[in-house]
Amino acid sequence: MKALFFDGTLSVREVARPRPAPGEALIEVIYAGICGTDRQILKGYSGFRGIPGHEFVGRVVECADEAHGGWVGKRVVGEINITCSQCDWCRRGLGRHCSSRAVMGIINRPGCFAEFVTLPAANLHEVPPEVPDQAAVFTEPLAAAAEILEQMPIAPGARIAVLGSGRLGLLVAQVLRDAGGDVTVMGRHAAKLDLARAWGLKTVAVSLDDSGANGAPSTPAKSLSAVPAKSFAVVIEATGSPAGLEEALRLVEPRGTVVMKSTFHVPAHFDTARLVVDEVTLLGSRCGNFAVALDLLRQGRVKVQEMVSRVFPLEDGSQAFACLNQPSCLKILLAPGA
């Protein structure tokens, strides 16, 4: 089968079609989405080598045993953590923290930038008929966005800033607005902020003054430092840049909460005194509940398909990654069967 393979360089290769192990399903990938973590992997994050990719929608074509044969033919998405199912974390339903876990396309497990991928049947979720294929690709990042609500309460009308108007930032903003928050999206690019405003979200165009960020600032824009300090009860850091955390800590009010959603291939540096003096809670937030995300998509409470900028065949994978450097680009999908 064809696959995108990363070994320091990203290229299309012919590799052996995977065979499902006991308890696993073989899935034909319909669409796969490129996310910020995939881009960080190409910069060295997690030291991953192999087939990247962890956001997908596909159709089950084979199961290794009859017990799971009912999955064959179903349209599915899949949770990315492959766990031991035996440790304390797994027994508590928190397998994402299993010390021996593999993570599809990130840690010790081939990903979905390929024609076929395997996953344990226990990781699969059937996609409701109301959810189109391209929308279903957003299940994993939408689950991550909704995870914030599992970790902390959102008071009605709470002032919330979402730093970053990219894919994850726009998902988080919609989820928190749906939960009753007074949400403002702060971003660098006019086209992305225009989309947020079209969805009824408040926006502020800013420049981060960060050489690691891609593209030119939106216009008109002001420096993020011009936004009043200590003015939000909750600040979500979704910039994809290490500089975002320092700005989030400046914007959050005393006894407020900063939620970290970005992952970087380099450390983020910040003044820990701000945490102590202002008694700020710093909350890391990662994977979430797929059933919650699929229900949000089924009910149409979160808009996603407008975020799809382009669809590339798998053979043009390198070009697809390069397209994400364009300031107006949001979500890029790969279509392995195209």
Secondary structure in CASP SS format (residue, H / E / C, confidence):
PFRMAT SS
TARGET T0000
AUTHOR 0000-0000-0000
METHOD secondary structure of the structure
MODEL  1
M C 1.00
K E 1.00
A E 1.00
L E 1.00
F E 1.00
F E 1.00
D C 1.00
G C 1.00
T C 1.00
L E 1.00
S E 1.00
V E 1.00
R E 1.00
E E 1.00
V C 1.00
A C 1.00
R C 1.00
P C 1.00
R C 1.00
P C 1.00
A C 1.00
P C 1.00
G C 1.00
E E 1.00
A E 1.00
L E 1.00
I E 1.00
E E 1.00
V E 1.00
I E 1.00
Y E 1.00
A E 1.00
G E 1.00
I E 1.00
C C 1.00
G H 1.00
T H 1.00
D H 1.00
R H 1.00
Q H 1.00
I H 1.00
L C 1.00
K C 1.00
G C 1.00
Y H 1.00
S H 1.00
G H 1.00
F C 1.00
R C 1.00
G E 1.00
I C 1.00
P C 1.00
G C 1.00
H C 1.00
E E 1.00
F E 1.00
V E 1.00
G E 1.00
R E 1.00
V E 1.00
V E 1.00
E E 1.00
C E 1.00
A C 1.00
D C 1.00
E H 1.00
A H 1.00
H H 1.00
G H 1.00
G H 1.00
W H 1.00
V C 1.00
G C 1.00
K C 1.00
R E 1.00
V E 1.00
V E 1.00
G E 1.00
E C 1.00
I C 1.00
N E 1.00
I E 1.00
T C 1.00
C C 1.00
S C 1.00
Q C 1.00
C C 1.00
D H 1.00
W H 1.00
C H 1.00
R H 1.00
R C 1.00
G C 1.00
L C 1.00
G H 1.00
R H 1.00
H H 1.00
C C 1.00
S C 1.00
S C 1.00
R C 1.00
A E 1.00
V E 1.00
M C 1.00
G C 1.00
I C 1.00
I E 1.00
N C 1.00
R C 1.00
P C 1.00
G C 1.00
C C 1.00
F C 1.00
A E 1.00
E C 1.00
F E 1.00
V E 1.00
T E 1.00
L E 1.00
P E 1.00
A H 1.00
A H 1.00
N H 1.00
L E 1.00
H E 1.00
E E 1.00
V C 1.00
P C 1.00
P C 1.00
E C 1.00
V C 1.00
P C 1.00
D H 1.00
Q H 1.00
A H 1.00
A H 1.00
V C 1.00
F C 1.00
T H 1.00
E H 1.00
P H 1.00
L H 1.00
A H 1.00
A H 1.00
A H 1.00
A H 1.00
E H 1.00
I H 1.00
L H 1.00
E H 1.00
Q H 1.00
M C 1.00
P C 1.00
I C 1.00
A C 1.00
P C 1.00
G C 1.00
A C 1.00
R E 1.00
I E 1.00
A E 1.00
V E 1.00
L E 1.00
G C 1.00
S C 1.00
G C 1.00
R H 1.00
L H 1.00
G H 1.00
L H 1.00
L H 1.00
V H 1.00
A H 1.00
Q H 1.00
V H 1.00
L H 1.00
R H 1.00
D H 1.00
A C 1.00
G C 1.00
G C 1.00
D E 1.00
V E 1.00
T E 1.00
V E 1.00
M E 1.00
G E 1.00
R C 1.00
H C 1.00
A H 1.00
A H 1.00
K H 1.00
L H 1.00
D H 1.00
L H 1.00
A H 1.00
R H 1.00
A H 1.00
W C 1.00
G C 1.00
L C 1.00
K E 1.00
T E 1.00
V E 1.00
A E 1.00
V E 1.00
S E 1.00
L C 1.00
D C 1.00
D C 1.00
S C 1.00
G C 1.00
A C 1.00
N C 1.00
G C 1.00
A C 1.00
P C 1.00
S C 1.00
T C 1.00
P C 1.00
A C 1.00
K E 1.00
S E 1.00
L H 1.00
S H 1.00
A H 1.00
V C 1.00
P C 1.00
A C 1.00
K C 1.00
S C 1.00
F E 1.00
A E 1.00
V E 1.00
V E 1.00
I E 1.00
E E 1.00
A C 1.00
T C 1.00
G C 1.00
S C 1.00
P C 1.00
A H 1.00
G H 1.00
L H 1.00
E H 1.00
E H 1.00
A H 1.00
L H 1.00
R H 1.00
L H 1.00
V E 1.00
E E 1.00
P E 1.00
R E 1.00
G E 1.00
T E 1.00
V E 1.00
V E 1.00
M E 1.00
K C 1.00
S C 1.00
T C 1.00
F C 1.00
H C 1.00
V C 1.00
P C 1.00
A C 1.00
H C 1.00
F C 1.00
D C 1.00
T C 1.00
A H 1.00
R H 1.00
L H 1.00
V H 1.00
V H 1.00
D C 1.00
E C 1.00
V C 1.00
T E 1.00
L E 1.00
L E 1.00
G E 1.00
S C 1.00
R C 1.00
C C 1.00
G C 1.00
N C 1.00
F H 1.00
A H 1.00
V H 1.00
A H 1.00
L H 1.00
D H 1.00
L H 1.00
L H 1.00
R H 1.00
Q H 1.00
G C 1.00
R C 1.00
V C 1.00
K C 1.00
V C 1.00
Q H 1.00
E H 1.00
M H 1.00
V E 1.00
S E 1.00
R E 1.00
V E 1.00
F E 1.00
P E 1.00
L H 1.00
E H 1.00
D H 1.00
G H 1.00
S H 1.00
Q H 1.00
A H 1.00
F H 1.00
A H 1.00
C H 1.00
L C 1.00
N C 1.00
Q C 1.00
P C 1.00
S C 1.00
C C 1.00
L C 1.00
K E 1.00
I E 1.00
L E 1.00
L E 1.00
A E 1.00
P C 1.00
G C 1.00
A C 1.00
END
